[in-house]
Amino acid sequence: MERERAYLSMHESSGFMNRFPAAQDALMSIIGSSYDGIYITDGDANTIYVNQSYQVISGLEPEDVMGVNMRTLVNGGIISKSATLLALQKKRTVTIEQDFRTGKHAVVTSTPIFNQTDQIVMVVTNVRDISELYILREELKKSNEISQKYQKQILQDADIVAADDISLKLIRMIDRVAMLDTPILLLGETGVGKERIASYIHKNSGRKNKNFIKVNCGAIAESLIESELFGYEPGSFTGANKEGKIGFFGLANEGTIFLDELGELSVGAQVKLLRVLQEQEIVRVGSNKPEKIDVRILAATNQNLEDLIEAGRFRKDLYYRLNIFPVVIPPLRRRKGDIPVLAKTALEELNRKYGKSKSFSQTAILTLLEYQWPGNVRELRNIVERAFIMSDEDAITAADLPLQTIRSVLEGEAEDQTLNLKDLLELTEYEYIYRAYKKYKNVRAAAKSIQMDPATFTRKRKKYKTKFVLYK
């Protein structure tokens, strides 16, 4: 870059003031009163002028520097580094940042002044105090670091991935209510991550250091659900523990209870749950004595509770008590920005666990984005794990993703239109058998690779090959 030059005709003289005619006294007054520090040396780096602002910024007195060469000041540690010397060396304007013993931080700009013979006759240095800006910059840096740490903590603690704008909006909404004790009703399809959201709410609440009790209401027999939830007195019924039982609500006292598959609760259990919400008390099975309870209730369902109300299977008053703050978690197909991050996060976990370094190809990511994910996040994690196991190379390609098979099953395209869980498990097993045989080309090696007896391998391969005719 061609440097700019400022040409100045001067008579040789030993003092800076003598180089300016008396008519320029006013200019010197302006320089002397400048808010910025002004430091001027001659062409040999000898100090010939400092103004008052420079003295305030640097903490140096005129007698410390006047007439002293800049090299001497640097070598003596009086000035930490010199933009003046850099400007003389490079013969162009130089800007650096500098700290002074006063604790101030400044931007220092040194500009060489040339005469008509292209010789540097003076270096004018402008010193601007940016201490406050520097402090703000450091605070912003720390704030960003804390923010990044916070985001990492979310991913680590609750496995929450919020890359899509819809998910980010959802998390921001949840953050507004997490610290309150308001009941929250989590709604959404199977596999969208309701339990993970519930865990996130608890860990960001005032109860985070207390128990977080998860209860799958659909996994408890209707005859036992009241005693499991609210506990029972000794000898309350045949087979009861002689010491009684505290129940899930008792375990969650002062903490949080998460009731998953809420729509499966019996009407009798719903009545008692309503009492907890209204009176903050429970009554154990076999007792008439209410016990005070302090628990935050989070509930989740993939059913339409209003339809259950119409069918007489869910109490309207309980619905209204729980529906104070409903949170609808969108299906994965509506927050596609989360898909690549979720898939890569699941793959990284598997890589760490098994000491691998597998990754997704671009075509694999595009395939994941195109799929509709009827099983949502749960299905995605399962697909990633299966691709991890069955892929021959470190790069997982679209061909390694068993999406077409799953799609055929879930959309009812298979011959057996009444495909149930048993069939789905058999289909999964067949995928392992199919891929193993494709890789090893013989029964014995293929069976060994998936820890299966060769005879069993042959029998199942023949059976599944006939049953799942759509497998390609």
Phi, psi and omega in degrees: 000135180284128184280151176275145180235140173245120184262134184222122176273129182219151170271140180297135179200157183277340184244147181296315184298327180292342180280348180248134175293162183300335181294344182261014178300323180297321178298319179295327178294321178296314180298319182294332183260008181298142177294325177280150175287139177238127181229125184234133174239164173278188184290351177255010177077020174275133183288127180236352178195139167222141178265178185296321181297322178297321180297321179292317183291316187272335185080009180263143176268156179307320181294342178286333188235334186301127179080355182268138179289143182299327179296321178295321180295320180290313181297330180274358178078009179287322174239132187290318178205157190234119173287333179300313181294324177294320179295320178294321181290316184268349179056043177201169179294136182231138177236131177224168170255144186216140174258141180246163183293348176283352183091359181275150178243132187224154169264124185246122180240120179251128182240121178284142177250126185255148173266187185290344178260018176066028175257142177283120181253349185195148171236118179260123183247128177256127183241110183253124180286117178239030184304315182294318177296322180296317178297316179297321179296317179295321179293321178295320178299314179296321179297318178295320179296318179295318180299316179296319178297321180297316179297319178297323181296322178300311181299320184286318188277320187237005180054036178271123174248120181229079179259329180282148181301323179296318180292320178298319177296320179297314180297318178299321179293318180296322180300331181290334185248351186302320184282350179271170178261012180300133174298144180234133178253116181264123184240145178159167181295164175301132174087006182283345178108032182296320180294322179294321177295318179299317178298319178298317180299313181299315184289348176248021180251174177287354180256014188300336180268004178253180184294143170242106186257122180257130181231123174267101185297332181283347182265359182251131179302141183303326182289342183250351192296323180293317181290327178290319182286311190253357179083176179209160179277156177304134177071022183291329180204167181298129180090358181288149176297135184295342178264000182081185181213139184284329180085163183296321180294324176296320178294328183273001183306130183075357179243218184231139174243135179247114181260098179274154183053051184304326183296348180273355180295138175291158180299323179297318178293327178297322179298316181290325177295322177298323179295321177299316182292321185275319188249353185054049178209156178234161175231119180291152175298131181089008180227151174251002185265117179288145177240131178292142182222141178238096185216142175265133184254124169245134182229154182215149176201151173255007179263160175274103185295331179293324175294321178294326177296315179298327181276359179077017183257356178215136185285132181294320182294325177292320178302314181293327179290325182274338187270024179297318180226081179284140177237112179267116180268116185293150176294160184298328181294344178262354178230063188294340177297339179279337190300308180299321182290317178299316181296315181292324178296315179296320180292320178298322178297317179293320178300316180294320184292321186248008176067035180253175178222046182282153180213166180267139171284165180298321179294327178295316179297317179297323178295318178298322181291328182282335183288149186271348175052065176298335178265003175059215187297322180299317179294320180300314181296322178294318180297317180298318181295320180292320177295323178299317182290318190269345182289136181279330184251170178290331179271115179277120182260176178299327180293337180279349183269118184279046185284323182296319179297313180296319180299317180299318181294310186290332179270003176073029182273349181289163181301318182275101184287351180254036181304126181243189183300321179300316180295321180295322178293322177295322178297319178298316179297320180296324178300318177297315181296314181301312183291323180295316181292322179297326182282313189264343174067003174214151188297313186299311181292320180295316180297319180296323183295333178248018175056052180232146177295136182304321180295317178295319179303311182296315181298313183290325179298317179293317181295311184289328181297325178283321185289314184259071186292343182276352182292130181237000000 
